Amino acid sequence: MLREFTVDNYKSLINVTFKPQAMNLLLGLNNAGKTTLCQALKFASMTTQWSLDQCADHVAGGRVGITNYFFAKPTVGFTIKADVPFEGQSLAFEYQLTLSAPISPTPNATLEVETERLSVTGETFNGVTLLENTRGGVSLLHEGDFVHRNQSTQMQTTVPRDATMLNRLYELDTNPRTNAFKKYLASWQYYSLSSDAVRGSLHRPNEASLNPDGSNLASVIYRLKTIDERSYRKLLEHVRRIEPAIDVINFHVASENNVFMFFEDAQGHRLPAANASAGTLRFLALVYVLLVQPSLKLDPLIIIEEPENGVYVGYFKDVLALAGQGSGRPQIIFTTHSPYFIDLFDTRLDSLFFIRRSRENSVLTQPDATKVRARLADFPLGEQHFREMLG
């Protein structure tokens, strides 16, 4: 579980610290920095799988604009504190990553690792450094020697600076805890579901993770029905909440790269997913993300932007209820502008976060729960947000 995330000089975020609960709601006006904070979390996760430049191009919209343009600071920093399960225990990790970043457009602009450090507390470890990377000079602790022989055996190597050492780490017996943290960080998921994309037919055989925009929805549901009938039926049961006529979900695999989904009633009438309600398809995607997919990951962090889009307000409670039913114990961050969705958090005031934009940077705060609660009799939580009482 993520306990603390600090990001410095990523776009509008200057030394912002976020301490999420199990379920969280991130609020703010347009252009306040909600998506930027979500992007920063996604960027940090993607560094375990891609080069730094790939992360910037895919997540941040380019490597040059990654820093805050009001400050001539050539580094971007991330600090992650998280509790991660390992062999039946919970270990406390702290990961620090500092990148050098271009602050002006140049033809060969690139991101590089300045420093990277991972430490752990738990078992026989007490803030012990597992990995240290200084401008490509890497030291890795042989964890087995430390645990069984009380020896601090360090493995030394040098690596290019275009990716983190976590990204380059092999899954060896010498570094099981470091790899446990890597798998946890890589499991973070970000979704901004597109009404057009969820109608798509993109197919990648045996892929279980839904794309951030939902474009492979048909593919992951097809896989689920093929290999996990019980979870498929559970998913279908929830979707019938909004489409009672659906008896089964069936598929036509047109090619290795395309699978078409359609809904069928008890009489065999078919409705292609491409013609179905966008709200139904987005709800189906949310059910998959919140109920099914967490069981495939390691206590994942799930970020969902504006889950209310296209979904009837009467089903918002269903969405929130699903968030607590997945078997993988996900930690969830929602962003929203819907007062009806916001109202569902009136008993979770410690899970509210408000981000506002000053001229130069974004500021993250938590509303005073005592004051917010005292106003609820006169102003529901969504109304308080509308009246800008929370920031």
Disulfide bonds with the S-S distance in Angstrom:
none
